[in-house]
Amino acid sequence: MENAAGCSAGYGDYIIGMEEYLQAYFEAVQQDQEYSCQYEKNYGDCICNGENQGDDFNAEYCEYDCYMGKGMEYCVDKNPYEENNGNNNKHSNNNNGWNNSNYNNNNTIKSLSV
């Protein structure tokens, strides 16, 4: 390849490198997801504050069920059903890799399983 900086004619060049763009993109996605999770927890229609709930109410189960029911798996760090009783596996936690850091210590992007 003679000119690694761009194409010879008729094509545009990238203003920033692809790695830098992808890093910024995934950081923006992560920030948006964090905001969505926090907004849903504070202002959403799932009531997980324990008020007017039965004696067996568990806020972790409530939040987990709410997030999973709304397709917000990325808000879930762990499955409370799995951690409390291995035989009571009501749900599986498939967060598609979004809860894990998308970058390693060298600020390079890891592959995501989406």
Residue pairs with C-beta under 8 A, 6 or more apart in sequence:
5 13
6 13
6 14
7 13
14 21
19 108
19 109
22 109
23 103
23 107
23 109
26 102
26 103
26 109
26 112
29 98
30 98
30 102
33 74
33 75
33 98
36 72
36 75
37 67
37 72
37 74
37 75
40 46
40 66
40 67
40 70
40 72
40 75
41 48
41 63
41 75
44 66
44 70
46 62
46 63
46 65
46 66
47 62
48 59
48 62
48 63
48 66
49 59
50 57
50 59
58 80
60 80
61 80
61 81
64 76
64 79
64 80
64 81
64 91
65 91
67 73
67 75
67 76
68 76
68 91
73 93
73 94
73 95
73 96
73 98
74 95
74 96
74 98
74 99
76 93
76 95
76 99
77 99
78 93
79 89
79 91
79 92
79 93
81 88
81 89
81 90
81 91
82 89
82 92
82 93
96 112
96 113
96 114
97 112
97 113
97 114
98 112
101 110
102 109
102 110
102 112
103 109
103 110
104 110
